[in-house]
């Protein structure tokens, strides 16, 4: 590829070039080919020298690499040039973002935040109860988890729109994983202890990733993986709600589609027509409310208030008609009061420690991925910046504190954050308003939920997770990248047919395999010249405009060179040479030019590629030329090229155009000199 800074060639004469280049052994029959090479505009050619980068010590290189890896956003930049007092203020604001917007807070902002906070509370209360049931935990734990975590996030979080609380996917994963070893019905106290301990480990993992600035780890969950995983989890969650929607008492604890559907039809005798009727009616009501809000975003309050309205209405119906005596199960008594401490319930030893650590890691990463995605999405919409590492720390500390205050795992919720955004939230104070509303509910309104039917909780969950099935996004991925679509399908099928954890593991495994393929089989292309320019492009891509240059094979390597792909690159380049020569006794290729503009890094094994390649092709009468190696490559080549074979001036150029023009001129001059010598030899002697 051409470099913009190298397009302009000015300057030297042919004699200067001859002085720069040693003799090149070129057959005279290549003289005609050189004429085509000279079509590249030269305008008085000046060959720019490839120079090594400024010398740096090993420590300087290490520090630069660490800074680029862990501090690409340069968080300390804001402290430079500031007086000590200002630095302390900036430091406090960095750790506690509430100190940044708090001093300038106004009554106008308060009005907007109160409205949005009460609105999301109307959604958080029924969802909190429902998601706790989904995690096989007591319903009251869902409300506890909607009280303390939002307060922590309001102080530490950097997003103005994120509304935190329990979410469906993390609840499903935690409940299904813990249920593998402990029954939530036979030993509910131990199950609750494991849930709190898993939440603690989730918080530790999340906060550690933020503190150590290792947030790039969550990027291994690609968009395709998440879309397939979320869709599969949504299907499983919805099918699990058939227990509530049909009134089944003895339901399977497995999470795959086959055992769930089998359990549904095997327990037909437990179906309750009263439960089915109420479930279908309220499910339709919730779906219609969701559809209205999607069609007309200004009516967001319809879908936001529908769950709470459904809870109130269904509770009144059950109480008025004593429906709990006619087959409709209800939540029952819920404990009044605020979150009791739970640090004494955390378990750090025993037979289940491995399970809680594994559950904490998986649910923590899934919750973190969702929370970061929510924050970035709404930050983009409102054109402000969210610090991913600060968000990880905030979510991690939120879950650590939550685990010792009777809360299970929480994160930023897509549905509640969308309502918060649409309701006009201006700052994170909306989370505090929501938390206060939940606090009032915990203190005074718990008895009102006694007659709330479980079927309405199932309907609320189905309505919430149905939005996770993103068909347009899946179709978009299908159109763009078929491999990513395979990853998406594998995640989806793995979740619904095997299990939530294994489905996710399969999808991540396939994604990692794709990365390994890209590393071990890097993209390499043969370049051709666009006639009349010194621009070089992929011959296959620009097959109608780019032409090959006789005598030259120009190859672009578009990836880092390392031990994993060195053998492949060596074999691929040699095969291209053989294809070009096509069995000719006299090779068509005189020079192999490797454009290294896209080779960002190279390791020890990668450096040996050029030495081995040079030896192999020199036997065929072909010379190796390198073009535009970057700083790291030049530096390492210098250290290993003791014989100055690879770093010779006629083997190292800044652009393919310079290389071809310079080598062509040298070859043409040499052929002309050989012709003159031959004519002088054959000339008759003077008398």
N, C-alpha and C positions, 0 to 999 in steps of 0.2 A: 504494500500500500504506500502511496506517496505521502510525504509529510508536507504540510503547508509551507513550512519554513524552508523546504528544500526545492520547491518548484522553480524558483528563480535561479537560473544557471548563467553565470557571467564569467568572463575573465580570460582564461589562459589559452595559449596556443597549442597546436599539436606537439610542438617540440617540448613544451613543458610537460605534457602528458607522457611523452616517451621517456623523459627523465624520471617520471614518477614510477613507472611500471617496469619490472624486469621483463626479460624476453619470455614470450609465450609460444610454446610449440604448437603451431597452427598449420594444418595442411593448406596448401594453396587453393584447393577447390572450395574452401569456405569464403573466398574473396567475394563471390557474387552474393552470398548470404548477408555480407556485411552492409550491402547497399540498403537492404530493407531496414536494418537496425538504425541506420542514420536518418530514417524518417522521423524519429523522435526529435522534437525541437530542441536544439542545443544552444543557439543564440550566443555562442562563445562560452564553452563549457568551463565551469569552475567546480572542481571536486572538493567537497567539504570533508574535512577530516573527522573521523570518529574519535572522540576524546574520552578518557576515563572520567568518572564522576569525582567530585572533590573528596579528598581522603577523609575518612571518619574512623574513629576508633571502634573497637568491637562493642564497647559499652555504649557509645553514641548510637550505633546501629540497633542494639538491643532496646535501648530506651525509645527510639523512634518507632520501632516495630510494636512495642508494648503500648505506646501512646495511640498508635493507629488502630490497634486491635481493641483496646479496652476504653479508650477515651476519644473516639472519633468526633464527638460533639464538643470537645474541649470545654468541660464544665467550669474550669478555673479561669476561663477567659474574662469573665465579668469582674474578677477580683483584681485584674492587672491595673496598676496605676491608681488604685483607690487608696484613700487614707485608712488607717487601721480601724477607726470607728465605723466607717462605711463598709469595710470588709466584714466586720462582725454582724452588721445589719443584713448584708447580702447573704452571709452564711446562715443566719437564722431563717431568712426567707426561703433559702434553698431547701433547708431541712423541713421547715413548716410553711408550706405555701399559703396557709391561711393568713400569715403575717404580711404577705404581699398585697392581697386584695382587701384584707380586713380594715386597715386604717382609712381607706378611701370609700368604704361602704356607705351607701345612701339609702334613704327611705324608699326611693323609687325602685331600687334593686330589691329591697326587702319585700315589697308588695309582690313582685314577680316570683321571688323565691318561695314565698308562703303559698301562693296559688299552686305552683308546680310541686312543692313538697307535699301538700295535702292530696293533690291529684295522684302522685305516685304512691302515696301511702294507701289510697283506696285500692290500688292494684297490688301493693306489696303484702298487705294483710292476708287476702285469700291465697295469693301465690305462695307466701311463706308457709302457711298451713299445708297447702297441697304438696309442695316440694319436700317438706319434712316427711310426709306420708310416702312420697316416692322413694326417699332414702331409708324407709322402714324405721323412722324415728318418731317419737311422740310429736304430735302436732304443735305443742307449745314451743318446742325447740326451733321450729320455723319462725315463730314470732320473736323469740329471743335473738335469732340470727338477723332479724330485720331491725333490731334496736341498737345494739352495741357497735357492730361493724360500720354502719353509716357515720356514726360519730367520729370514729377513728379516721375514716377516709376523708371526712370533711376537713380535718386538721392536716393530714399528710398528703392527700391526693392533689394532683395538678390539673385534673380535668374539671371543666365547669358543668359538664352534661352527664357524666357517669352517675348512675344510681345503683348502689350496691345492695346485695342481699343474696339469698339462696338462688341457684339457677338449676334448671332441669337436668342438664347433661352431667354436671358434677354430682348432683344428688343421685342420679341413676347409677353412675359408676361407683360411688362410695357405697351405696346400699348393696349393689350386686357383688362387689368384691368382698365386703365384710361378711356377707351372708354365706360365702363359701365355707367358712369355718364356724360361724356362730349364728344361731337362729335368733332373729329379733323377737320371736314370740315365746320361745322356751327360756331364753336367757336375755331379757330386754336390758337389764342393768349392765351386763358385760358388753352387749352390743353398743350401748350408749357410750360406755367408757372407750371402746375402740374407735367410735366415731370422733369423739373429742380428741383422742390421741392422734388419729390420722390427720385431723385438722391442724393440730400443732405442728406435725412434721411437714404438712403442706406449707404452712406459714414460714417455717425455717427454710425450706427449699426456695420459696419465692423470694424472701428477703435476701437470702444468700446470693441468688442470681443477680439481684439488683445491686447489692453492695460490691460484689466481685465483678460487676458489669459483664455478666455472661448471658445477657439477654438474647444473643444470637442463637443460643441453643434452641429456643422455642421456634426459630425459623425453620427447623427441620419438619415442623408440621406445616406442609405446604397448603396453599389454598384449596387445591384439588382434594388433598387428604381430609381437610376440615369439612369441606362441603359434603363429601361422601360419608364421612363419619357422623356428622350432624344429622344428615338425612336418615341414615340407618338407625341412629339412636332415637330420632323422632318417631320412627315406625315402631320400634320396640317399646318406647314409652307409651305410645298410644295404645298398642295392643295390651300392655299391662293394665291399662285403665279399664279394660273390659271387665275386670274383676269388680270394679265399682259400678260401672255402667249397667252391668247385668245382674248385680246383687249376688255374685258367687262368693261363698265363704271359703271353701277349700280350693285354693288356686296355686298353680305351680310357682316355685321360686326361681325357676330358670328364666334366662333372658333371651333365648333364641326363639325364632318365629315358630318353628315346628312344635316344640313342647308347649308354647303358649297357646297356639290354636288347638292343639290336642286337648289341653286342659279345658278350654272353653267349651268344646263339644262333648267332652266326657262328663262334664258337670252340668248338663242341660237341665237336670232335675232341680238345680238350685236357682235357675233363672227366676227372677221376680218381675212380673209384668208391671207392677207399680214402679219399681226402680227403673225399668227400661223406659217407661213412659216419661217419667220425670227427667231422666238423663237425656233422652232424645230432644225433649222440648227445650231444656236449658242449653244443650249443646248447639242447637239451631240458633237460639237467641244470641249466644256468644259469637258464633260464626258470622251471623248477620251483622252484629255490632263491629266485628273486626273488618268485615268487607266494607262497611260504610266508612270507617275511618281510613281505610286504605284508598278508597276512591276519592274521598274528600278529606285531606289532611287537617283542615281547619276543624273538623269534627272529631279530633283525636280523643276528646273527653268521652265519646260514646264507648269506644273500646276500653278506655282506661277505667271507666266507672262500671262497665258491665259486669266484671267478676264480683265486685262487692255488692252490686245491686242484686245479682243472682244469689249470692250467699244470703243476703237479708230476706229476699223473697222466698227462697226455698226453705229457710229456717221458719219463717212465718207459716208457710203451708204445712210443714211437718208438725209444728206446734198446734196449729188450729185443728188439723184433722187427725192428730195422734197417729201420723203415718209411721212412726217408729214401731208401732204395734202391729203394722201390716206389711212387714218385710223390708222396710227401708231403714238401713243402718245409719246411725248418727255418730258424730264425733264423741259426744259424751262430755264429761266434766273436764275443764281445763284449769290448771292451777293459776290462781291470781298472783300478781306480784311481779317484780322485776327479776332479771336474771340472777339466779343463785350462783355463787362461785363454784367452779368445777376443777380447780387445779389438783384437788385431792383425788380426782377420777382419772387423771392421766396415768397411763401404764407404760413404763420404760423397761420392762423385763418380762420374762415368761414366754410361753409357747407362741403367743400371738404377736410378738414384737416384729417379726419379719413381715407379717401381713399388714400391720399398720404402717410400717415404713413404705412398703410397696404401694399401698393404697394412697398414702400421703403424697408420694412422688407423682403418681399418675394423675390423681385428681388435682394436685397443685399445678402441674404443667398445663392441664386442660383448662382449668379455671383461669390461670394466668394468661393463656393464649386468648381466651374469650374476652377477658377484661382489657387487655392491651388493644385488641382489635376494636372493641367498643370505643375506647378513649380516642384512638387515632381516627376512627370514622367520623365522630362528631367534631373533633378538632379540625379536621379538613373542611367540614361543612361551614364552620364558623370562623375559619382562618386564624386559628391560634395554634400554639405548639404544645404538645404533650411530651414530657420527658419519659421515655419508656423505662429507664432504670429507676427513676423516682416512683413511677407507678408500681413497679415490682416490689419495691421496698414498702410502699404504702399498703398494697394488697397483702404482702407477707406479714407485716406487723398487725394488720387488721385481723388476720386469721390466727396469729399467735395469741393476741389479746382475746379474740373470740373463743378460742379453745379453753381458756381458763374462766370464761363467763358463760358457760353452757350454750355456746354457739357451735354449729358445724360449718363446713366450708362455704365461703361466700366470695363473690367477685362482682365485677360490673355486669349488669344484665342488659341484654339487647332490648328486650321489650320495655322494661322500666326506664332505661336511658332514652329510648325513643319518645316515650310519653313525657319524660322530664324535659327533653329538648323542645318538643312541640308545645308544651305548656308554657314555655318562655323562661326556663331557668336561666339565671344570670351568673350564679356562682355555686360553689359546693354547699352553700348554706341550705339549699333545698334538701340535701341529705339530712341535715340537722332537723329541719321541719318534719320530714318523714319520720325520723327517729322519735321525735317528741310525740307525734301522733300515735305511733306504735306503743310508746310508753303509756299514754293515756288509756289505750286499749288494754294493755296488760294490767293496769292498775284497777280499772273500773268496768270494763266491758266483757270480761271473760265469760261470765255466766250466760251471756247472750248467744254464745256459740254452742251451747249444750245440744241444741236440736238441729244443728247444721248437718245435713245429710252428706255422707261420704260420696254419693254419686255426683254432687255438685263440684266436689274437689277434683274428681276424675274428669269432668267436663272442662273445668278450668285448665287442667294440665294439657288435655288434648288440644284445646284452642291455642295455648301458648306455644306448644312444640310444633304445631303444624306449619308455622312460619319458617321452621328450620329446614324444610324440604324446599330447596331452591332450584327448581327445574330450569328457569332461564339461565342461571349461572352454570349449571351442568351442561346445557346445550352450548353455551358460549365456550366452555372449555373443550367440548367435542369439536367445535369448529376450528379452534386455534391449535390444540395439541392433543393428538390421539393418545399419546403415552400418558399424559396427565389424566385423560379421561379413563384410561385403564386403572390408574391409581384410585381415582374416585370410585369406580365401580367395585374394585376390590375392597375398599374401605366399607362401602355400603353393604355388599354381600357378606363380608366377614362379620360385620356387626349383627346383621339380622339372622344369619344362619349359624354362627359359631358363638361368639360372645362379644360384648362391648370392648373389653380389653384386647382380646386377640384380633378382632377386626382392626382396631387402631394399630396394633403391632404389625399386622400384615401390610397395611397401607404405608406406614413409616418405613418398613423394610424395603418395599418396592421403590419408594422415593429415594432411599439411600442407594439402592442398586442403580437407579438412574444416574445419580451423582457419580458413582463409581465408574459407570460406563463413560460418562463425559470426561472423567479424569484419565482413564486408561485408554480411551479411544478419542483423543482430541480431534477437533475439526481441522483438517488440512485441505487446502485447495490450491489448484494450479492457476496462476495469474496470467493474464494476457494484457497487451497494451491497447489502449484506445487510440487508434491512429490519429496523428496530428497533435498528440498531447504526451505528457510524461506520466499519465495516470494509468495505473494497473489495477485491474479488477478480475474477479473470478470468471474464468473462461466459460464455466457451465452456466453461471447466472447471466452474464452478459454475452451470450453466445452469438448474438447478431452484431455486436459492435466491437468486442475485444478480440484481438488476434494474437496468436502465439508469436514469439520472436525467434526466428531461426537461430539455432546454435545455443539457445538458452532455455533452461527449464526453471521457471520462477515459481517457488512454492511458498505459501504463507501458512505458518503455524499459528493457530488462533487459540492457544491455551498455554498455561504454564508447562514447562518440561520438567519431569521428575522421574524417579525410579519406576513408577507404575506405567509410564507410557513410552519410555525410551526405546525399548525393543520394537514396539509397534511403529514408531516414527521411522526408525532405521529401515525396517522391512518395507514400509509404505513408500519411502523416498526411492529406495533401490528398485522397487517394482515399477515406479513411474519412469525411471531411467530406462529400464529394460523395454517398457512399452514404447517409449519414444525411439529407441534404437532399432527396435523391431528386427533384430537379428542381423543388422548391417555389419559388414566387416569394419567399415569406418563409421564410428558413432556419429549420430546427428547432433548430439548434445556435447557442447564444449564446456559449458559452465552450468552448475546448479546453484541458483541464487535462492537463498532462504531468507524470506522477509520475516523478521522477528519483532515487528512493531507491536504485536499482541502478546508476546511472551513476557508476562509480568514477572515471573520468577523462574529460577532454575536451581536444581540441587546438584550434588556431586555426581550422581549417576547421569543426570541430564547433560553435564558438561562433557562427559566421555563420548556422548553421541556424536559430536562434531569431529572429534579425533578419529573415531572408528569409521565414520562415514567418509571422511576425507581419504583415508587409506583405501577404503573399498572402491571408491569411484576413480581414484587416481590410476588404478590399474586399468581402467577403461579409457584413460586419456581425458578424464573429466576433472575440472577443478571446482572446488567448493568456495562459494562466496557468501558472506553474511551481510545482511542489510538491516540497518537501524536497530541494533541490539540496545536494550534499555540498560540503565545504570548497573543494576545488580548483575546482569549477564556479562557486561563488559568487564566489570570488576573481577568476576570469577574466571572469565576467560584469560585475563591477564595473569592470574596466579598459576594457571595450569599450562599455559602455552609457552613453555620454556624455549622451544625451538623457533618461536615466532612464526609458526606456519599459519595459524588461524588469524593472527592480528596483523598480518602484512598489509601494507597500504592498498595493494591491488586485490585483496581478499575481504576488505571491510569498507562498507559504504553507508552513507546516510539514507539513500533512497535507491529503489530499483532503477529509476530513470538514470541516475548518475552512474550506477554500476554498469548498466548496459551501454550507455554512450561512451564511457571511459574505456571499457574493455573492447568494445567494437572498434574504437579508434586505434587502440593499441594493436589489435589484431590486423586491422587494415594496413597500418604502417609497417608492421612486421612482414605481412604478405608482400607489400610493395618492395621492401628492401630485399626480400628473397628473390623476387622477380628481377630486380636490377642486378643482383649478384649473378643470377643465372645467365642473363643477357651478356654480362661482361665476360663470363666464362666461355660462352659459345661464340663470342665475337672473334672474327679472323684477326690474326696478329698484324700489326702495322708494319709496312715495309720500311 
